[in-house]
Amino acid sequence: MSDIQEDNSKKTFMQAAKFLVVGGINTAIDFIVLYFLVYFGMPASNAKLISYPCGVINSYFMNRNWTFKQKQKKSVMEVVKFILVNIIAYGVNAGIFNICITTFAINMFIANCIATLFSLVVNFAGNKLFVFNKQ
């Protein structure tokens, strides 16, 4: 393996590790906002419409600035690409989750873990190659 390939592999590994940390923080934000909104009387389904985007907004800023270290100015196109990648990742998550539950009768918790792994790969690849690609 050449030095350039090795450097790129290390860089991608570090980005993936940071992406996982950011994902954990996003999930915590989602859960905390959801909990408080429900605690203060909002129906859970409505609260989820607010809490999930809170995690996605955090994801944009943390991944842009920390995971992928973007230096160029933010653009509307970058935000649109980010939203598109997240919609696709969410679709993959929901689709895999549904298939696991309905077709294979997998436990809901395990199905959610499987779906999250698939959507995590799609989300990371989309952000690295499409949204925050410096080329």
N, C-alpha and C positions, 0 to 999 in steps of 0.2 A: 504494500500500500504506500502510495506516495505521501510526502509530507502535507501536501495540499488536501488530499483526500482524508488524511488523518485529522488535520485541523478542522475540516468541514464536519467530520463525524463527531468530534468532541464538541463543536459548536452546536450541532443539532441535538446531541444528547443533553447539553446544558439547557438549551431552549426547551426541550421536552420536559426536563425536570422543573424548570421555572413555570412552564405551562401548567403542570400538575399542581404546583403550589397555588398559582393564581386560580385555578379551577376550584381548589378547596376553599379559598377565600370567597370566591363567587358563590359557592354553595352555602357557605355560612351566612353570607349577606342575604341570600334568598330565604333561607330558613328563618333568620332573625326578623327580617321585615315581615314575612308571612305570619310568624308567631304574633308579633305585636299588632298587626292589622286585625287578625282574627280575635286576639285578646280584647281589642277595643271595639269589637262588634261587627266587623266587616265579614260577610260570608267568605268562606275559604276559596271558592272558585273566583270571586272578584279579587280577593287579596293576592292570589297567585298571578293574576294579570299585572299586578304592580310589582310584586316581589321578584319574579323571574327577570324582568327587564333591569331591575336594580343590579342584579348580579352580572348581567350582560354589559351594562354600562361600565361597571368596575373592570370587567374583563378587557374591554377596549383600551382603557387607559393604562392598566397594569401591563397588558401584553405589548402594547405599543411602546411604552417607555422602558419597561424592565426586561421582558422576555425577548423581544425582537429589536430593542434599542434603536427605534426609528429617530433619525435626526432631521429629516426633511419636514417641511411644514405639513400639517394635517390638511387633508382635502376632502371635499364632499364625496368624491369618488371612492376614497379609502373607506369612509364611513359606510357608504352604500355597499361596498364589497364585504365589509365586516358583517353588516346586517344580513346580507345574502348568505354568507358562509354559516352564520348562526341559525338562519332559517333552515338551511339544508341539513345541518347537524341535528337540529331539533326534529326534523322530519325523519331522519335516519333513526334517531332515538325512539320516536313514537312508533315507527314502523316495526322495528326489531322487537320492541316491547310488546306490541300487539301480536306479532307472530309467535313470540315465546309463550304468551299466555293462551292465545286461542288455538294455535296449531299444535303446540307441544305440551300444553298444560303445565308449564313451568311455574313454580312459586313466584308470586308478584315481586318479592324482594330480589330474588335471583335474576328474574327477567329484567328488572330495572338495572341491576349491575351489568348484565350482558349488554343491554341496550346502551348503557353509558360508555362501556368500552368501545363499542362501534362508533358512537357519535364523537367520542374523544379523539379517535384517530382521524375522522373526517374533519373535525374542527381544527385540530393541530395542523394537518396537512393544508387545509384551506387557508389558514392564517399565515403559515410559513411561505407557501408557494404562491398564493394569490393576493392576499391583503397586504402583508408586510414584506413582500419580496422587493429587495433593494435594486434588482436589475431592471 
